[in-house]
Structure formats: structure tokens, C-alpha cells
């Protein structure tokens, strides 16, 4: 069980995101273990996710005002 707020004071929806993450894990056949895992179920290395995250953040930064231009 994960206790998560439905909506934060700032308007984020963490419960929605956690539920989506659980759905992805279940689709991959994982019902236990780390949420961010390798194909063998072992804990994924954050460095492996870094490039993907940075690419997505750059796209958001270029298309919205959610991430200030002064942040890199």
C-alpha cells in the first residue's frame, strides 16, 4: 500500500501518477519490487533514466513556461 495525496496544495496529482506507474509495472508482469526496474526486475540505475528525463525536461522547457529558462 502506498499512501499518497490525491492533489497537493500546489495542484499536482501524485496519486494519478502513482496509479499510472503501477499500471506500467503490472503490464510488464511485475507486482512487487522496485517501481523503476531493469527487465530482470532488479533496481534500475538512476543514471540510465537521466538522459531520458533531461530530454523530456528540455522539451517541456522549450514548449511551456513550466521550467524557467534560467534552469538547465
C-alpha positions as CSV (number, residue, x, y, z in Angstrom):
1,X,0.0,0.0,0.0
2,X,1.2,3.5,-0.8
3,X,-0.3,6.5,0.9
4,X,-0.3,9.4,-1.5
5,X,-2.3,12.7,-1.6
6,X,-4.9,12.9,-4.3
7,X,-3.9,16.5,-5.1
8,X,-1.2,18.6,-3.4
9,X,-1.6,22.3,-2.4
10,X,0.3,23.3,-5.5
11,X,-2.2,21.4,-7.7
12,X,0.0,18.3,-8.5
13,X,-1.8,15.0,-8.8
14,X,0.6,12.4,-7.3
15,X,-2.0,9.7,-6.9
16,X,-2.7,9.7,-10.6
17,X,1.0,9.4,-11.5
18,X,1.5,6.6,-8.9
19,X,-1.5,4.7,-10.3
20,X,-0.1,5.0,-13.9
21,X,3.3,3.7,-12.7
22,X,1.6,0.7,-11.0
23,X,-0.3,0.0,-14.3
24,X,3.0,0.1,-16.2
25,X,4.6,-2.3,-13.7
26,X,1.7,-4.7,-13.9
27,X,1.7,-4.6,-17.7
28,X,5.4,-5.6,-17.5
29,X,4.4,-8.5,-15.2
30,X,5.8,-7.0,-12.1
31,X,3.7,-7.0,-9.0
32,X,6.4,-6.4,-6.4
33,X,9.9,-5.0,-6.2
34,X,11.2,-1.6,-7.3
35,X,9.0,0.7,-9.4
36,X,11.9,1.6,-11.7
37,X,13.5,-1.7,-12.6
38,X,15.5,-3.4,-15.2
39,X,13.9,-6.1,-17.4
40,X,15.1,-8.7,-14.8
41,X,13.3,-6.9,-12.0
42,X,16.4,-5.5,-10.3
43,X,16.5,-1.9,-9.2
44,X,17.2,0.4,-12.2
45,X,20.2,2.7,-12.1
46,X,19.2,6.4,-12.0
47,X,21.9,7.2,-14.5
48,X,20.0,5.1,-17.0
49,X,17.0,7.3,-16.6
50,X,18.9,10.6,-16.5
51,X,19.2,11.2,-20.3
52,X,15.6,10.4,-20.9
53,X,14.5,12.7,-18.1
54,X,16.7,15.5,-19.3
55,X,15.4,15.2,-22.9
56,X,11.8,15.3,-21.7
57,X,12.6,18.3,-19.4
58,X,14.2,20.2,-22.3
59,X,11.1,19.6,-24.4
60,X,8.8,20.9,-21.7
61,X,11.1,23.9,-21.1
62,X,11.0,24.8,-24.8
63,X,7.3,24.4,-25.2
64,X,5.9,25.8,-21.9
65,X,6.8,28.1,-19.1
66,X,6.7,25.4,-16.5
67,X,10.6,25.2,-16.3
68,X,12.3,28.6,-16.3
69,X,14.9,29.4,-19.0
70,X,17.5,30.1,-16.2
71,X,17.4,26.4,-15.2
72,X,19.4,23.8,-17.1
